[in-house]
């Protein structure tokens, strides 16, 4: 379970191990929260939107869309914003790549191309 969820539940003492990104890249959007509003009331929650995090999650989700991956696909994606650039790390069944840039879709496409070039198409076909 995600560390943030355990902490929020007051179960910090149950955390047995923290897995670094070098050993496990999580699925896209882990840690992201969505808030749904009625039409015309979006401004009431705009203050809690974190622009860099939103940008990173858009990039992670774009990778899944570009590859047409589903929830059963062994694909991890973790993006972060550093110095105004996105850095995306991805893992498809053990094939790891990195891509960076300033446009979420372009970064995701670059990572997808690298994954496919490295043999990822076979894994995608198996998990669809």
N, C-alpha and C positions, 0 to 999 in steps of 0.2 A: 504494500500500500504506500501511497505517496507520503513522504515525511510531513508535508504541510498539513495534510488531512489528519494525521495522527496528532500533531501539535494542536490543531484547532479543537480536537476532541479531548484535549488534556491527557493524551496517552503517550506523552514523550518517553516515558519509561519503557514502553513496549518496542521502541525502535532498536532493533538488534544490529542493523548494519546499514550504512549509507553507501550506495553504489555510485561510484564516479562515472561520468560520461565516457571515460576511456574504456570502461568495462561493459556498460549497458546504455544504449541510447534509447530513450523512452519513445512511445508512440507520439504522434503529432498532437499538440494542444494540451499536453499534460500540465496541470496547474492553472489552466485558463478557466475563467468563470464567465458565463454569459448572463446578461440581464436582459429580460424581455420587457418591453414597454408597450403601451398602447400607442397607436399612431398619433403623432403630434406631441408626444411627451418625452421624446428622446433626449431633449436638453436636460431633463431632470437627473439623468445618470451620466451625462458626458463628463462630469468632473471626476468620475472614478475610472475613466478609460486611461490606461497607461499607453501612450503612443508607441514607444519602442517595443513593448511587449505585444501589442496588437499587431505591429508590423512583423514581428518574429513569428507569431502564430499564423498570420496570413501566408508567410513563406513556407512553414511546415505543412500547412493544409494544401498549398499549391503543389507541393511535391506529390502528395497522395493523389491529387486530381490529375496531374500530368501523367503519372504512371498508371492511372485507373486502378489504384490499389484499394482494397477493402479492409474491413476490420479484422479479417483473418490473415491478411498478408503480413509476413514477418518483416515489417518495415518500421524502423525507428527514425525519427527526425527531430533534431533539436537546433533551433536557430536563436541567435542572440545578436544584439546590436552593440557594436563597439566602434567608437570613433565615427559614427554616422554611417557605417556599413553593416550589412547583414552578413553573418557567418552561419552557414548551414552545415551541420554534420548529419550524415545519413548512414544507415546500416540496413541493408537488405539481405537477410539470411547470411550474415557474416561478411558481406561485401561492404566495405566502408569507404566513403568518399567525403570530401569537403568542397564547398563552393562558397563564393562570397561575391558581393556586389551591392548595388543600391536599389534594385527592383525585385520584389519578392518572386514574381513569376519567372523572371530571367534567372535568378539564382536557383530556383527549384528546377527549371529546365536544364541548367548546367549540371546539377547533381543527378538528375534523372538520366541524362545522356551518359554521364560517367558510369552510373550503375549498370545501364544497359550494355555499354561497351565492355564492361568487366564480367559479363555473363549473367546479369540480373534478369534478363528476359525469361530464362528457363525457370527461375524461381517464381516470377510473376505468373507464368502460365500454370504452374503447379498449384498455386494458391488462389486461383480465381474461381 
